[in-house]
Structure formats: structure tokens, C-alpha cells
Amino acid sequence: MGDERMASLKLGKIAFLNVWPIYFPLEEGWIPHDFEIVARSPAELNELMRRGELDMSVVSSVAYARHPDRMQVLPGLAIACDGPVQSVLLLSRRPVEDLDGREILLTTQSDTSVVLLKVLMQELLKFRRVRYRRGVLGECLTDGAPPTAFLAIGDEALMYRNHPDYPHVWDLAEVWKRWTGHPFVFALWVARRDLLPAERREVERAVCTLWAARSRGLEDLHVICHEAARAGILDHAGLECYYRTFTFDLDSQTLAGLELFFRYMVKIGDIPRMPPLDFVGAEEGKGTAMREKAEEGGRRWVENA
Ligand SMILES: C=C(O[C@@H]1C=C(C(=O)O)C=C[C@H]1O)C(=O)O
């Protein structure tokens, strides 16, 4: 027994343009791997990960905060940004300052941005009477009773952002940055907590593979933009600009933003207490080292691996 080949790890992928810089190099074979890649919306990945049906995935940061007993964080990787993100938007018919007492439609695809919106409404604007409803945007926007305002993320946000009926647009990451001075972390990569020792070693190797994919993706971004433009959502120049808004690093600055957001989650009663930030490898004494390396962006660790 021992280290014979295992079944490939099931890796979750967000089915949006935002993660192409990391997944395109894997899916195109630029970086060898044997993951089985499962593409879904963030909310669906969160649920699969919570149920233990994926080995590793990118998940909404709130999914980790709510279920730290089920998951561990992969060091050095995140979907974060330090200012406007372009693809997490509150779109409104009336000025956002007029939304207290009204209903906001929330995309079913998101978990983090839903909480971020609630934090901004309650803690920044001090609104207490906003009502929320979840729904599929495509259906709710055309069903005869369109909402006063709605939250969209990912490709839908990019598609709806110039909607003529919704001229008041809040870029949630931009509002967060102006308010707190910190970057915002929308998503983390995590692994199942109940891995067997052999699987754990596979996951540690997988971290290196993901870092390598990110490095390669960011190096060859123009190729990725060329391919992603075929989706017809943004053109090549728009994609270059979109991808440059993200930092895909979990470093000391993004971690500070994440910890502050988790504190607000506690404050608004979404989670009972601050979750520990628990990295893969911690129980074997590699945690501190991996976290330090994560804070350097992880690249040196890749070279030494
Ligand atoms: C920046 C984005 O971040 C996302 C928002 C998420 C959420 O709200 O739960 C999760 C993952 C990311 O896809 C985006 O979707 O555009």
C-alpha cells in the first residue's frame, strides 16, 4: 500500500471569465496536471465543497468562514482586488442612497458579494429596512415586475453593467476600498479537511501546480484574452483591463482585508465567531512556513518544491 497512484483530485472551477488566467493554462495543457475539473457558479461550488463532493475548489470567502470545520485554505491564492472589480455590481433604478425600505434582488450565483452588500448597507449606510430576495437574474429582469435594484456578479455583471434602466451602479469592491482602505477577497482556494495522508500530499503538490498555472497565465495573458474574447462578453482590450484589476494572491495585504471582512460577518451575525485561518499543511508543522510563503506570493516555494 502507500503511495500508489490515486484517482485524480476533483478541482472546482468558477464558470466565469474571472478565473481563466489560472484555469486556461491547465485546460490547454500548458501546465501538466491530472485534475478532474468541475465548472459551476461560486454558490454551487460552495455547496459541493460543503458536502465534501470536491477535493479542492475555489469557493466564496464566506463559504470558508461559515464552514472552517470542512475546509482548509490553500496558501497564496485568492480572487481579490484593491479597488474597482467591474464584475460585482449593485445596479439600481434609483440612487443607492434611496434604497432603504426597498427590495434588492440578489443573484443566486453568489455568496460573498451578497454578504458584502449587506455589510455595506448596514454598516456603511446604516440602512436597517432593506429587504432581500434571491432569484435568477435573467428570469427576474424580464418577468414583468423588474426589481428596483439587483446584485450581479461575474459574467452577468459584465453583461448588465450598462443596462439603460439601471443607471446607478455601485462597484462593491470600489466602495469597500474607499470605506476601509483595504483590498477585498471574494474567493479562496480550499481543500477538503478530511483528506487521507496520501491525498494530502497530492493536494500539496496541487498547490504548486495552481501557482504555476497562475504564473503562466499572467505571463501569457494576451493569449488568454484572445481566446476569452470569443465568449463575446468583453473584447481583447476590455479583458486585459479586467484581468489587471485582480490580484490572484493571498498575501499580507489581501489577508488584512479578508480578516476585516470576517469581522464584519461576525458583527452582522452571519457567523458566530472569527474563523481560524487554517492553511493546508498546518497539522504537519508546515503551516507557518506555508503562510509565510503565501505572503510572499508563494513563488519561491514553487521554485523549491
Ligand atoms: C469578482 C468576482 O468574485 C466572485 C464573487 C463570488 C461571490 O460573490 O460569492 C465568488 C467568487 C468570485 O467569482 C466575480 O464574480 O466577478
The ligand as an SDF file (V2000), in Angstrom:
LIG
                    3D

 16 16  0  0  0  0  0  0  0  0999 V2000
  -15.0400   39.1810   -8.6130 C   0  0  0  0  0  0  0  0  0  0  0  0
  -15.8940   38.2110   -8.5960 C   0  0  0  0  0  0  0  0  0  0  0  0
  -15.8150   37.4760   -7.4940 O   0  0  0  0  0  0  0  0  0  0  0  0
  -16.6560   36.4210   -7.2460 C   0  0  0  0  0  0  0  0  0  0  0  0
  -17.6780   36.5310   -6.3250 C   0  0  0  0  0  0  0  0  0  0  0  0
  -18.0310   35.4910   -5.5350 C   0  0  0  0  0  0  0  0  0  0  0  0
  -19.2090   35.5970   -4.6180 C   0  0  0  0  0  0  0  0  0  0  0  0
  -19.8410   36.6450   -4.6050 O   0  0  0  0  0  0  0  0  0  0  0  0
  -19.5060   34.6340   -3.8830 O   0  0  0  0  0  0  0  0  0  0  0  0
  -17.3030   34.2960   -5.6020 C   0  0  0  0  0  0  0  0  0  0  0  0
  -16.3080   34.1390   -6.4910 C   0  0  0  0  0  0  0  0  0  0  0  0
  -15.9540   35.1640   -7.4700 C   0  0  0  0  0  0  0  0  0  0  0  0
  -16.3630   34.7690   -8.7430 O   0  0  0  0  0  0  0  0  0  0  0  0
  -16.8370   37.9700   -9.7050 C   0  0  0  0  0  0  0  0  0  0  0  0
  -17.6120   37.0180   -9.7040 O   0  0  0  0  0  0  0  0  0  0  0  0
  -16.7960   38.7470  -10.6390 O   0  0  0  0  0  0  0  0  0  0  0  0
  1  2  2  0
  2  3  1  0
  2 14  1  0
  3  4  1  0
  4  5  1  0
  4 12  1  0
  5  6  2  0
  6  7  1  0
  6 10  1  0
  7  8  2  0
  7  9  1  0
 10 11  2  0
 11 12  1  0
 12 13  1  0
 14 15  2  0
 14 16  1  0
M  END
$$$$
